[in-house]
Amino acid sequence: MEAGGQRRKGECWGTVLCFLLCFGQRISAQIRYFVQEEVKEGSVVGNIAKDLALDVSTLMDRRFRIVSGSDEALFMVNQNNGVLYVQRKIDREALCDSIGACLINLKLVVENPLEIHYIAVEIIDVNDHSPTFTEKEKRLEISENTLQGTRFQLQAASDPDSVVNSVRLYKLSQNEHFDIEIRDRGEDKLPFLVLQKPLDREKDAEHNLILTAIDGGNPQRSGTLNITILVLDVNDNRPVFSQDVYSTTLHENVQIGTLVMKILASDFDDGPNGEVSYTFGGGNNQNMFQIFTLDRITGVIHVIGDVDFEKTNVYKLDIQASDNGQPPQTADCRVIIKILDINDNEPTIEVTSLSKIVSEDSKPGTVISLISVTDRDTGVNGKTVCALSKKIPFELKPSVQENMYSLVTKGNLDRETVSHYDITITASDLGQPPLSSYKTLSVQVSDVNDNPPEFILNPIELYMIENNAAGSPILTLSAFDKDLNENSVISYQIIKGNGTQSDMTSFLNINSETGAISALKSFDFETIKTLQFYALATDSGAPSLSSNVTVNVFILDQNDNVPVILYPVSSNGSAEGVEEIPRDVNAGHLVTKVKAYDADIGYNGWLLFSLQEVSDHSLFSLDRYTGQIRTLRSFTETDKAQHKLLILVKDNGNVSLSATATVIVKVVEPKEAFAASDVKTAVNDEEENNVTFYLIITLGSVSVLFVISIVVLIVMRCSKSTDYSSKYLQDPNYDGTLCHSIQYRSGVKRYMLVGPRMSIGSTIVPGSNGNTLVIPDSGEVRIVY
């Protein structure tokens, strides 16, 4: 469309010029044509033949041609029709400058006749070039403190088109700081950048503008220049902290090197003006410098010392930020570090008003001491609970004031059970994990006279040998008192059962301080076998307390009685008898039986018989236990008619006692023996009856006395809820030797003093002076020799 319009416009211009030239031939010989640049090749410029009135048919023959013009032969004539046309594309800006008309002069020759014609072709400019800048981008550095109204010259745009189509104006992209000002310098228009509003680098460090140059063509063409304005910094901004007050928390006892926090101050300035360094302010406590350190470049705060909540729970650090400008600008902030408590302190136990001695008769609730518990931690870590060691008669009573306690007695005290208490108080906090502390209080329980003297055994069983030395000690009483000092000092006396002075003092004496009892006379087992008395032990407390003990004395037999020959006994009282036996008796015939008695008991009363002298050992034998004399064989005619036997009777005491009896055996003929036996039998019966009578009386008396003593002891034992009994048993089997035994029973133990007739399982040791004595488990046995 544009090319067609230009062509039509050229044809129009050619027509006009042709008309002018037709009439101008007469005036001037030169013809001017007008053609726009950039028209297509072959475009008609004008009809020269017509305009010069040349015969078109002769142009070929006359060699119509262009002989001079531009070097590039931009135009050509058609010899057939005389039309001037464009042979090559025309660029006006390459042919001419932008000022004035652009003319191309052509010389045309026609021969036969020779004619020279001069024509001028004016190249009409079209706006085919946009304004251009020598640089695509312009960088300007402007200080942010540049005054308002300052101008900065910019390069002018160039446009090779004609003046009409060249640069006519400049436009600047929309902004709030700069404007464009155009100044004419001859035919050139110079643009100036004008600062309309002060710059602030911290707000905009760079401004990007576009300068547009617009030409005068139609349509208009334009070119642009990118302008980058770098705002140069001045130190016009002080550092600004992100917060005026920084707050953080930190656990106490953190490790050295722990990061506390990082502070940040920003400076909108650039370069050294914006480089910020940090220091502690002058208002800080000097101790803080030993706990915290500040990195002056990064603003990082680290721990370099011990952080203890109990010393300081809040740290307030004043920190100054400074830039490196000249002069430097500064800013300040405060860092508040709140220390968080951890459970690192054990409770502390304080004891006031401690009573180290408490009486055992103190009533429950008696205050011993005041206890206070403190914990330097806070919150739950500082809450405490207290407890006492278990199984003690004390307790803690909380006071109205928190963490105050009273240590009081909880129950009755008994010094004799526990005389000293080590009371351990445990205080624990409620932290996680909990911490505990301990304190031990020593409390001594003082004595009161609340315990009577006590005997270890009651009753006391004393076994003593008869024939003791008068005045010698037989027993020492020992009572103990659980109390202390004068409350435990004991005195002794012998009393009756009703508590009055005892009549036993006639033959017993007691040392009131030591409790040693002495017999004032010698005891005879055959006269008295048991006796009982009471002793009183009294302490020295106020008021005094006392207790008594029953003492049962058992007299033990001693071998102090020699055997008594009961048969044979002569009329004058000597132990001698005559026995007659027939000569015709067989072996084993009982000749007689020697009978003896020993007032002692047990081994001391156990009698043994032996032949001391005999005329013929082959005729007679003697049973050592029964005293029976029997024949060993039959008599012969050569045997003597009379035989003398000397019988030794001895007991089994340690120092045995003995007696002898003489038996004379006469061997008679059978008739004489029969008559003599009748007489002897009558005599023997009478004697035996007498002996039996005396024996019965003796045994009966001893038995009655012993039974009475045992009954008394049994009654006393029953009155003391103790199974105590004693029996005196006589062996009814009298076989030549008086055999008897005494049994003592105490609790579950039985003691037997036996005579000659022992059981096979007996443990009696022959020759034992003490006979048989088993010490009971439940009573004290004392044997006094």
ZAMARGU-4260 file (C-alpha; in steps of 0.2 Angstrom, whole numbers, plus 5000, padded with zeros to 4 digits):
<rodrens>
0) 5000/5000/5000 | 5014/5012/5005 | 5024/5008/4989 | 5009/5010/4978 | 5005/5027/4986
5) 5023/5033/4983 | 5022/5027/4965 | 5006/5037/4962 | 5013/5051/4971 | 5029/5050/4959
10) 5018/5050/4943 | 5009/5065/4950 | 5025/5074/4953 | 5031/5068/4935 | 5016/5075/4927
15) 5018/5092/4936 | 5036/5093/4931 | 5032/5089/4913 | 5020/5103/4912 | 5033/5115/4920
20) 5046/5109/4908 | 5035/5111/4892 | 5033/5128/4896 | 5050/5130/4904 | 5059/5125/4888
25) 5057/5141/4882 | 5063/5148/4898 | 5076/5135/4904 | 5084/5120/4896 | 5084/5110/4912
30) 5070/5099/4918 | 5068/5093/4936 | 5059/5077/4941 | 5054/5072/4958 | 5055/5054/4964
35) 5054/5047/4982 | 5068/5036/4988 | 5066/5018/4991 | 5054/5016/4976 | 5054/4999/4967
40) 5065/4997/4952 | 5056/5001/4936 | 5046/5014/4944 | 5043/5028/4931 | 5051/5045/4935
45) 5045/5055/4920 | 5042/5054/4901 | 5057/5064/4895 | 5053/5062/4876 | 5036/5070/4879
50) 5043/5083/4890 | 5057/5087/4878 | 5045/5085/4863 | 5055/5072/4855 | 5049/5060/4842
55) 5047/5044/4851 | 5049/5034/4835 | 5066/5041/4831 | 5073/5039/4849 | 5080/5022/4844
60) 5088/5028/4829 | 5095/5044/4837 | 5102/5034/4851 | 5093/5042/4865 | 5103/5039/4881
65) 5110/5045/4897 | 5128/5049/4896 | 5131/5056/4914 | 5123/5055/4931 | 5127/5045/4947
70) 5140/5032/4948 | 5128/5019/4951 | 5116/5022/4936 | 5101/5024/4947 | 5090/5029/4932
75) 5088/5022/4914 | 5078/5029/4899 | 5067/5018/4888 | 5072/5021/4869 | 5055/5015/4864
80) 5045/5027/4873 | 5057/5040/4881 | 5052/5036/4899 | 5064/5039/4913 | 5063/5025/4926
85) 5072/5019/4941 | 5084/5006/4937 | 5091/5003/4955 | 5084/5006/4972 | 5088/5023/4978
90) 5093/5027/4996 | 5093/5046/4998 | 5103/5045/5015 | 5117/5036/5005 | 5117/5049/4991
95) 5115/5065/5001 | 5116/5073/5018 | 5100/5077/5028 | 5102/5095/5025 | 5094/5103/5009
100) 5087/5095/4993 | 5095/5079/4986 | 5097/5082/4967 | 5104/5070/4954 | 5109/5079/4938
105) 5107/5068/4922 | 5114/5072/4905 | 5104/5065/4890 | 5111/5065/4872 | 5100/5063/4856
110) 5110/5061/4840 | 5106/5066/4822 | 5104/5080/4826 | 5114/5080/4842 | 5105/5087/4856
115) 5110/5088/4874 | 5098/5090/4887 | 5100/5092/4906 | 5088/5086/4918 | 5088/5085/4937
120) 5080/5072/4948 | 5076/5077/4966 | 5076/5062/4978 | 5061/5065/4990 | 5065/5059/5007
125) 5054/5047/5016 | 5054/5043/5034 | 5063/5027/5033 | 5075/5029/5048 | 5072/5029/5066
130) 5082/5040/5078 | 5097/5031/5085 | 5109/5033/5100 | 5127/5029/5099 | 5125/5019/5115
135) 5111/5007/5119 | 5113/5010/5138 | 5119/5025/5147 | 5125/5023/5165 | 5126/5038/5177
140) 5132/5039/5195 | 5124/5052/5205 | 5126/5055/5224 | 5111/5054/5234 | 5114/5071/5241
145) 5114/5079/5224 | 5105/5096/5224 | 5088/5097/5216 | 5088/5105/5199 | 5105/5098/5194
150) 5107/5094/5175 | 5115/5080/5167 | 5119/5081/5148 | 5114/5066/5138 | 5119/5061/5121
155) 5108/5066/5107 | 5100/5054/5095 | 5104/5055/5077 | 5092/5052/5062 | 5099/5052/5044
160) 5083/5057/5036 | 5080/5075/5031 | 5077/5088/5043 | 5059/5086/5042 | 5060/5068/5046
165) 5074/5070/5059 | 5073/5071/5078 | 5060/5083/5084 | 5058/5079/5102 | 5063/5068/5117
170) 5052/5059/5130 | 5058/5052/5147 | 5049/5037/5155 | 5038/5041/5169 | 5047/5043/5186
175) 5047/5054/5201 | 5065/5060/5202 | 5070/5065/5184 | 5063/5076/5170 | 5070/5079/5152
180) 5075/5096/5146 | 5079/5099/5127 | 5091/5113/5122 | 5093/5118/5104 | 5111/5119/5098
185) 5110/5125/5080 | 5100/5112/5071 | 5103/5099/5084 | 5092/5096/5099 | 5102/5091/5115
190) 5093/5082/5129 | 5097/5086/5148 | 5092/5075/5163 | 5086/5086/5176 | 5085/5080/5195
195) 5068/5086/5200 | 5067/5077/5217 | 5081/5072/5229 | 5088/5054/5228 | 5088/5042/5242
200) 5099/5027/5239 | 5092/5018/5253 | 5075/5019/5245 | 5081/5016/5227 | 5099/5013/5224
205) 5096/5012/5205 | 5084/5020/5194 | 5081/5013/5176 | 5074/5026/5164 | 5071/5026/5145
210) 5074/5041/5135 | 5064/5041/5118 | 5069/5051/5103 | 5055/5055/5091 | 5057/5061/5073
215) 5046/5072/5063 | 5040/5060/5050 | 5023/5054/5047 | 5021/5041/5054 | 5034/5045/5067
220) 5048/5034/5071 | 5057/5033/5087 | 5073/5027/5096 | 5076/5023/5114 | 5091/5024/5126
225) 5091/5014/5142 | 5098/5025/5156 | 5104/5017/5172 | 5106/5029/5186 | 5117/5022/5201
230) 5114/5032/5217 | 5130/5034/5226 | 5128/5032/5245 | 5132/5045/5258 | 5132/5040/5277
235) 5115/5047/5280 | 5108/5032/5289 | 5111/5026/5306 | 5110/5007/5310 | 5093/5001/5314
240) 5090/4985/5325 | 5077/4973/5320 | 5070/4976/5338 | 5073/4989/5351 | 5072/4976/5364
245) 5077/4958/5362 | 5071/4945/5374 | 5076/4927/5376 | 5077/4913/5389 | 5092/4902/5394
250) 5093/4888/5406 | 5105/4890/5420 | 5121/4879/5420 | 5122/4878/5401 | 5139/4873/5394
255) 5151/4886/5389 | 5150/4891/5371 | 5131/4889/5371 | 5123/4901/5358 | 5112/4913/5367
260) 5105/4923/5352 | 5110/4933/5337 | 5105/4952/5336 | 5104/4961/5319 | 5106/4979/5315
265) 5104/4985/5297 | 5111/5000/5289 | 5103/5005/5273 | 5119/5014/5268 | 5131/5005/5256
270) 5149/5000/5257 | 5158/5005/5273 | 5143/5016/5278 | 5133/5001/5279 | 5145/4989/5288
275) 5139/4987/5305 | 5149/4981/5320 | 5143/4977/5338 | 5149/4981/5355 | 5143/4981/5373
280) 5136/4997/5379 | 5145/5006/5393 | 5130/5004/5405 | 5133/4985/5408 | 5138/4977/5424
285) 5156/4972/5422 | 5151/4954/5428 | 5142/4952/5412 | 5158/4952/5402 | 5163/4937/5412
290) 5147/4927/5407 | 5143/4933/5389 | 5153/4937/5374 | 5147/4947/5359 | 5154/4944/5341
295) 5157/4962/5335 | 5155/4957/5317 | 5140/4944/5317 | 5131/4950/5333 | 5131/4933/5340
300) 5130/4931/5359 | 5138/4916/5367 | 5140/4910/5385 | 5158/4910/5392 | 5155/4909/5410
305) 5144/4901/5423 | 5125/4905/5422 | 5117/4903/5439 | 5099/4907/5441 | 5101/4909/5460
310) 5114/4923/5458 | 5105/4932/5444 | 5089/4927/5436 | 5088/4941/5423 | 5103/4949/5413
315) 5100/4965/5404 | 5113/4969/5391 | 5115/4986/5382 | 5122/4984/5364 | 5128/4997/5352
320) 5129/4995/5334 | 5140/5007/5324 | 5143/5009/5305 | 5160/5012/5297 | 5155/5029/5289
325) 5164/5045/5293 | 5158/5051/5305 | 5150/5034/5311 | 5132/5033/5315 | 5127/5022/5330
330) 5111/5014/5337 | 5107/5005/5353 | 5096/4991/5359 | 5094/4981/5375 | 5095/4962/5376
335) 5085/4954/5390 | 5091/4936/5395 | 5079/4927/5407 | 5087/4913/5415 | 5077/4898/5417
340) 5079/4888/5434 | 5083/4870/5433 | 5083/4859/5448 | 5102/4860/5453 | 5100/4865/5472
345) 5097/4852/5485 | 5085/4858/5499 | 5094/4865/5515 | 5089/4859/5532 | 5091/4870/5547
350) 5088/4865/5565 | 5085/4877/5578 | 5081/4874/5597 | 5086/4856/5597 | 5083/4847/5613
355) 5097/4833/5613 | 5090/4825/5628 | 5071/4820/5631 | 5064/4811/5645 | 5057/4794/5642
360) 5041/4799/5651 | 5038/4814/5639 | 5020/4814/5633 | 5016/4812/5614 | 5017/4829/5605
365) 5032/4835/5615 | 5042/4847/5604 | 5060/4842/5602 | 5066/4855/5589 | 5061/4867/5575
370) 5065/4862/5557 | 5066/4874/5543 | 5069/4869/5525 | 5074/4880/5511 | 5078/4877/5492
375) 5086/4891/5482 | 5077/4885/5466 | 5060/4892/5461 | 5043/4885/5456 | 5041/4867/5457
380) 5060/4865/5459 | 5059/4875/5475 | 5044/4865/5483 | 5050/4853/5496 | 5043/4839/5506
385) 5050/4832/5522 | 5050/4814/5529 | 5058/4805/5544 | 5066/4789/5545 | 5054/4775/5548
390) 5049/4766/5564 | 5053/4779/5576 | 5042/4787/5589 | 5044/4805/5581 | 5035/4815/5568
395) 5035/4831/5559 | 5021/4843/5561 | 5020/4857/5548 | 5019/4875/5554 | 5008/4889/5549
400) 5023/4896/5540 | 5028/4887/5524 | 5043/4875/5525 | 5043/4876/5544 | 5041/4860/5554
405) 5041/4855/5572 | 5049/4838/5577 | 5038/4831/5591 | 5036/4814/5599 | 5023/4803/5592
410) 5022/4789/5604 | 5028/4784/5621 | 5047/4783/5624 | 5055/4769/5633 | 5074/4772/5636
415) 5076/4753/5641 | 5071/4748/5624 | 5079/4762/5614 | 5090/4774/5623 | 5096/4784/5608
420) 5088/4789/5592 | 5097/4795/5576 | 5083/4804/5568 | 5086/4806/5549 | 5076/4820/5541
425) 5075/4819/5522 | 5070/4834/5512 | 5066/4832/5494 | 5061/4844/5481 | 5048/4841/5468
430) 5060/4844/5453 | 5063/4831/5439 | 5073/4823/5444 | 5071/4827/5462 | 5085/4832/5473
435) 5086/4827/5492 | 5096/4832/5507 | 5098/4823/5524 | 5101/4828/5541 | 5103/4817/5556
440) 5098/4823/5574 | 5105/4813/5589 | 5092/4813/5603 | 5096/4804/5619 | 5082/4797/5630
445) 5085/4801/5648 | 5080/4788/5661 | 5066/4788/5674 | 5063/4775/5687 | 5050/4765/5678
450) 5057/4748/5679 | 5058/4737/5694 | 5073/4726/5697 | 5071/4709/5688 | 5078/4692/5691
455) 5083/4682/5676 | 5075/4666/5684 | 5061/4665/5695 | 5060/4654/5705 | 5078/4650/5707
460) 5082/4631/5711 | 5098/4629/5721 | 5105/4611/5723 | 5118/4611/5737 | 5128/4597/5744
465) 5124/4593/5763 | 5137/4596/5776 | 5141/4613/5769 | 5153/4624/5779 | 5144/4636/5791
470) 5146/4654/5785 | 5151/4650/5767 | 5141/4657/5753 | 5129/4646/5745 | 5121/4658/5732
475) 5123/4675/5725 | 5107/4683/5719 | 5108/4694/5704 | 5094/4706/5699 | 5096/4718/5685
480) 5087/4735/5683 | 5085/4742/5666 | 5086/4759/5672 | 5102/4769/5674 | 5112/4776/5688
485) 5104/4777/5705 | 5088/4770/5698 | 5097/4754/5694 | 5107/4753/5711 | 5099/4737/5719
490) 5099/4731/5737 | 5093/4714/5743 | 5084/4706/5758 | 5076/4690/5763 | 5058/4691/5767
495) 5043/4680/5770 | 5030/4677/5757 | 5019/4691/5764 | 5034/4704/5762 | 5039/4705/5780
500) 5056/4700/5787 | 5059/4682/5785 | 5062/4670/5800 | 5075/4662/5788 | 5087/4674/5793
505) 5091/4663/5808 | 5101/4651/5797 | 5103/4662/5781 | 5112/4679/5779 | 5111/4690/5763
510) 5123/4704/5759 | 5111/4718/5754 | 5123/4726/5742 | 5130/4710/5733 | 5115/4698/5735
515) 5127/4685/5742 | 5118/4672/5753 | 5128/4663/5766 | 5122/4648/5776 | 5124/4651/5795
520) 5124/4632/5798 | 5127/4616/5790 | 5113/4606/5781 | 5110/4587/5783 | 5102/4579/5769
525) 5096/4565/5780 | 5087/4578/5791 | 5081/4591/5778 | 5080/4589/5760 | 5072/4605/5753
530) 5069/4622/5759 | 5061/4638/5752 | 5063/4657/5755 | 5060/4673/5747 | 5072/4687/5742
535) 5067/4705/5738 | 5077/4717/5727 | 5074/4735/5728 | 5081/4749/5717 | 5086/4766/5724
540) 5075/4777/5713 | 5062/4789/5720 | 5050/4781/5722 | 5059/4765/5723 | 5053/4749/5714
545) 5055/4731/5719 | 5052/4713/5715 | 5055/4697/5724 | 5061/4680/5719 | 5057/4662/5726
550) 5072/4652/5730 | 5070/4633/5731 | 5085/4624/5739 | 5087/4606/5736 | 5099/4597/5748
555) 5110/4584/5739 | 5116/4569/5747 | 5134/4566/5752 | 5142/4550/5757 | 5143/4553/5775
560) 5134/4537/5782 | 5143/4520/5784 | 5133/4505/5779 | 5123/4497/5794 | 5123/4478/5795
565) 5105/4473/5799 | 5108/4454/5798 | 5117/4445/5806 | 5117/4454/5822 | 5123/4445/5838
570) 5115/4448/5855 | 5129/4460/5860 | 5125/4470/5844 | 5140/4465/5834 | 5138/4460/5816
575) 5141/4441/5819 | 5130/4426/5817 | 5131/4407/5816 | 5122/4397/5802 | 5120/4378/5803
580) 5117/4368/5787 | 5115/4349/5784 | 5130/4340/5776 | 5120/4333/5763 | 5114/4349/5754
585) 5117/4351/5736 | 5127/4365/5727 | 5117/4381/5726 | 5110/4379/5743 | 5106/4396/5751
590) 5116/4397/5767 | 5110/4414/5773 | 5108/4432/5767 | 5118/4447/5774 | 5107/4462/5776
595) 5113/4480/5777 | 5106/4497/5776 | 5114/4514/5771 | 5105/4530/5776 | 5113/4539/5760
600) 5104/4538/5743 | 5109/4534/5726 | 5127/4528/5723 | 5131/4533/5741 | 5118/4521/5747
605) 5121/4507/5734 | 5129/4493/5744 | 5140/4479/5737 | 5145/4463/5746 | 5162/4454/5745
610) 5170/4440/5754 | 5185/4446/5763 | 5190/4430/5772 | 5184/4412/5769 | 5191/4395/5775
615) 5187/4386/5759 | 5184/4396/5743 | 5178/4381/5734 | 5163/4379/5746 | 5154/4396/5747
620) 5149/4410/5735 | 5143/4427/5739 | 5131/4437/5728 | 5139/4455/5728 | 5122/4464/5725
625) 5110/4453/5736 | 5122/4447/5750 | 5116/4429/5748 | 5128/4416/5753 | 5126/4399/5743
630) 5135/4383/5742 | 5146/4380/5727 | 5146/4361/5729 | 5141/4347/5740 | 5150/4343/5756
635) 5162/4329/5758 | 5168/4319/5772 | 5185/4328/5772 | 5177/4345/5773 | 5178/4354/5790
640) 5163/4355/5801 | 5164/4374/5803 | 5168/4388/5791 | 5171/4406/5795 | 5166/4419/5782
645) 5171/4438/5784 | 5159/4449/5773 | 5163/4466/5768 | 5149/4478/5764 | 5153/4495/5756
650) 5144/4509/5747 | 5148/4517/5730 | 5152/4534/5736 | 5167/4543/5729 | 5175/4539/5746
655) 5167/4523/5750 | 5162/4518/5767 | 5161/4500/5773 | 5156/4488/5787 | 5160/4470/5790
660) 5150/4455/5796 | 5156/4438/5801 | 5146/4422/5797 | 5151/4406/5805 | 5144/4391/5795
665) 5143/4374/5805 | 5140/4358/5795 | 5129/4346/5805 | 5121/4330/5801 | 5104/4331/5794
670) 5094/4327/5810 | 5104/4339/5820 | 5102/4352/5807 | 5083/4349/5806 | 5081/4352/5825
675) 5093/4367/5825 | 5084/4374/5810 | 5067/4374/5820 | 5075/4384/5834 | 5084/4396/5822
680) 5069/4398/5812 | 5059/4405/5826 | 5073/4416/5832 | 5076/4422/5814 | 5058/4426/5812
685) 5058/4436/5827 | 5073/4445/5823 | 5067/4448/5805 | 5051/4455/5811 | 5060/4467/5822
690) 5072/4472/5808 | 5057/4474/5796 | 5048/4485/5809 | 5063/4497/5811 | 5065/4498/5793
695) 5047/4502/5790 | 5048/4516/5803 | 5064/4523/5795 | 5058/4523/5778 | 5041/4529/5782
700) 5048/4544/5791 | 5060/4549/5777 | 5046/4547/5764 | 5033/4557/5774 | 5046/4571/5776
705) 5050/4571/5758 | 5032/4570/5752 | 5028/4585/5763 | 5042/4595/5756 | 5037/4590/5738
710) 5019/4595/5742 | 5024/4612/5748 | 5035/4615/5733 | 5020/4610/5721 | 5009/4622/5730
715) 5021/4636/5728 | 5024/4631/5710 | 5006/4631/5706 | 5004/4648/5714 | 5017/4655/5702
720) 5009/4646/5687 | 5024/4635/5686 | 5024/4616/5684 | 5035/4612/5699 | 5033/4596/5708
725) 5045/4585/5718 | 5042/4567/5724 | 5052/4556/5735 | 5049/4538/5730 | 5055/4523/5740
730) 5059/4507/5731 | 5047/4494/5739 | 5058/4480/5733 | 5069/4477/5748 | 5081/4463/5745
735) 5094/4463/5758 | 5100/4480/5754 | 5089/4495/5757 | 5087/4502/5739 | 5079/4519/5737
740) 5078/4534/5724 | 5073/4552/5724 | 5065/4560/5709 | 5064/4579/5707 | 5053/4586/5693
745) 5055/4604/5687 | 5046/4610/5671 | 5048/4597/5658 | 5064/4590/5665 | 5066/4576/5678
750) 5080/4573/5689 | 5083/4556/5698 | 5094/4551/5712 | 5094/4532/5712 | 5099/4519/5723
755) 5106/4502/5720 | 5092/4496/5710 | 5095/4506/5694 | 5086/4503/5677 | 5097/4496/5663
760) 5095/4513/5653 | 5101/4523/5668 | 5115/4536/5664 | 5122/4536/5682 | 5141/4534/5683
765) 5147/4523/5697 | 5156/4533/5710 | 5148/4550/5705 | 5146/4560/5721 | 5132/4570/5714
770) 5123/4554/5709 | 5111/4559/5694 | 5108/4578/5691 | 5101/4584/5674 | 5101/4603/5674
775) 5084/4609/5668 | 5081/4622/5654 | 5069/4633/5663 | 5077/4635/5679 | 5094/4639/5687
780) 5102/4625/5696 | 5116/4629/5708 | 5125/4615/5716 | 5135/4619/5732 | 5147/4607/5739
</rodrens>
